[in-house]
Amino acid sequence: MKIAKIILLFLVFSTSCISQPESTVDRAPKHDIWDALLAENVTEDGLTNYKGFVENKDKLDEYLARLSNNAPNPEAWSIEEQLAYWINAYNAFTVKLIVDNYPVESIKDLHPVNIPFISSVWHKKFFKIAGEKMNLDHIEHGILRKEFNEPRIHFAINCASISCPVLLNEAYVPEKIEEQLQRQAVNFINDPERNQIGSNEVKLSKIFSWFKGDFTKEKILIDYINQYSKTVVGRGVDIGYLDYDWKLNEGEN
């Protein structure tokens, strides 16, 4: 009788273990592979060694597969985990796009031609998240801009172009993302190649024109700029916008 009870308890325990495997769905994936690739192939000023990424394509694909198979669960993930995931996803899949078509002079050279319903390279669905086909446009506009009240994402995502905010040479991680976003905002706004800010004359990146509504939800644009600018801009100053350089942000470490 005791042996029968022991066998029964063993079966119940075994069934319980089988039916409730250790879950990884609710855990945010690690970004260590991406962090190492960035450190090796991106300079401090954001120039990207795409040849290096081509040589390490297997590692890049391994990281992207990790992202594809571990989509954010808003109920289980913190805001910081979700932000880090989507910013890294945008940047890593953008690098993948260049790597798969390298060499290329500009990301805009990859615009699809004569393909219905696809107007630009950013609308091309070339990867999956949790089994769903997705494109870069959806990450930027359908997720990051829509789901998060965080205009600093515009200084974090990189479109593989010279005039974009620089590609950070480290992965965004939840425990540091506030500091990373703050640093990117300060660096971008005070970068004279991307914004020319004087007390009486201002020429900004077109990012501030394209997404003005994101920066002016709570204040006027000048006040937003002054949060990060080392030069205080007076109210009433006319704002101009610089031409956008779409050439590839390529360099070698």
N, C-alpha and C positions, 0 to 999 in steps of 0.2 A: 504493500500500500504506500509506504514512504517512497519507494522507488518510483511508483507511478506519479506521485505528487511532484517529485523532483523533475521527472521528465516533462510533466505538464508545465511547470514553472519555466523550465528551460525553453520549451517551445514558445510560450507566451513572450518571454524576454527576447528570443531570436526574432520572432515576428515583429515585435515592436521596433527593434533595431533596423530591420529591413524596410519597414513601412515609413520610418522617419529618419532617412539618411541625413547626414550633416549637410546643412544648406549653405550654398555659396551665393545664392541668388540675392540675398539681402546684404551681402558684403560688397562694398565698393572695391573695384579692382585696384591693384597696386600699379603705380606708374614708374617703377624702377627701370624698366627696359627703355622707356621713352626718355627718362632722365639721363641715362647713360648715353644714348644716341645723340641727344641735344648737346651734352657736354663735350662730346667728341667732334661734332660736326657743325656747331654754330658758334660764331665769335660773340664777344661781349656786346658788339654793336649790331648783332642780328644777321650778319652775312652768313649764308648757309652753304655748306659744302655738299651739294647734291650728289657729287661723285661718291663721296663717302657714304651717303645714304644708299646709293645704288649698290655699293660694295657690301653693305650691311642690310640688304633687302630682306633677308630671312628673319633678322631680328625685328625689323620694322613690321613685317607681316605677322610675326608672333604677337607683338603688342596689339596690333589692330584686331587680331582674332580675339584677344582678351577683351577688348572693348566691345566687339560685336556680340560676344556671348554673355556679357554681363551688363545689361542695360540698367540705368538708374531706377531704383524703387523709391519714389518720393516718401512713402510711408516709413521706410526703414533707413534711408540715407539722410544725412544732414544737408543743409543748403550748401555748405562748403564742399562736401563730397560731390554733390551734383554739379556745382559750378566747375570744380576742377576736372571732372569727367568730361563735360561738354566742351570746355575750352581746349583741353588736350585732344579730344576727338577731332575738333575742327582743324587744329593745327597739324595733327598727325596725318589725317586723311588728305589734307592739302599737300603735304610733303609726298604722300603716296601718289597723288595725282601727277606731280612733277616727275617723280622717280619712274613711273610707268611710261612716261612720254619723253624722257630725257634723251638728248638735249633739246631744250626749248628756250626761246628768247623771252617769252612772256606767257603768263597763265592765260591771257586772253587769246593767245594763238590756239588754245585748246577748245574754243567755243565750238560746239557741234554745228555741223553744216547740214541743212535740209533735213533735220530730224524734227518731226511734228511735236509740238508742246514742250520742246526744250529750247529755250532762248539763249542760254549762256552755259558756260562750263559749270557755274554754280548750281544750275538746275539739273545737271546730269546725275542720275541715280547710279552710282558706281560702287556703293558699299551697302552693308546691311547692319542694322542694330536690332538685336533680338529677333532676327528673321525678317525684319521689315526693310524693304529697299528705301534708301534715304540719300539725300544730297546735302551739300554744304549750305545751300540756301536755307533749308529747313532747320538746320542746327542754329544758324545765326538768327533768322527772323522768326521761325516758328517755335523755337525753344528758348535760346538765350535772351533775346529781346522781349519775347512774349511772357515768359514764365518768371523772369528775375528782374527786379527793379534795381539794376546794376549797370549804369552807363559805362563804367570802367571796363566792361568786357570789350568795348571797341578798341581799347589800348592793349588787349591781350591776344585777340585772335589775329592771325597773320595770313594775308592773302598771297604770299610768295612774291611780293612786289616791293620795289624800293621805297615807295611812299607809304607803305603800310607801317603801322607800329612794328618795332623790331620783334622778331621771333626770340622769345626768352630762351637762353641757353640752359634752362632747367625746366623740369616738369612742374606744372601747377599741382600743388598738394593741399589737401584740406587744412592741415595744421599751419600752413604759411600763406594761404591764398589772400588773406586781407593785406598782409605786408607786400605780397607780390603785385597785387592789383594797384596798391598805392604807389609802389615804386614805378610801375609801368606808366601810370598817369603822370607822375612828376617828370619822368624821363622823356616821354613823348611830347608833352606840352612845352618843355624847355629845350627840345631838340631843334636847333636853327634850320636844319635841313627839312623839317616837316612842319614847323610853325615859326613864324618870324614875329616876335612880340616886342613891341616898344610901348612906352607909356602913351604915345600919341598916334601910333600907327600899328595896325595889327593885320597880318596876313596868316590865316589859319589853314590847316589841312582841310581838304574838302570833306573829310569825315564829319567835321562839325557842321557842314552844310547839309550833307545827305541825311544825317541822323540828328538834326537840331532838336527835334522833339524829345529825344531821349535825354538830352542835356539840360533841357529847360522846363522840366516838369515842376520843379520847385523854385527855380530862380532864373534870371536872365542869363544869356550865354556868357557875357563878360564876367558876371559873378562866379559862374562855374569855372571859367578859365583862371580867375584870380585865386581859387582854392589851391592851385598847384603851381601857378606861374611865379618865377622868381622876380619878374618885373610886374609891378602892379599896373593894371590897365584901367584908365579912367572911364567912367561911364560916358556914353555919348560918342565914343570913338568909332569911326567907321571901320567896319570889318571887311577885309577882302579875303579871297581864297586862292591858294597856290594851285598851280597845275599838278595833276597827279601823275607820277611816273610809274608806269605799269611794267617796266623792265624787271626781269627776274632778280630777286635779292640774293644773287650768287656771289660767293667768295670761298676762299679756302683757309682752313686753320693752319 
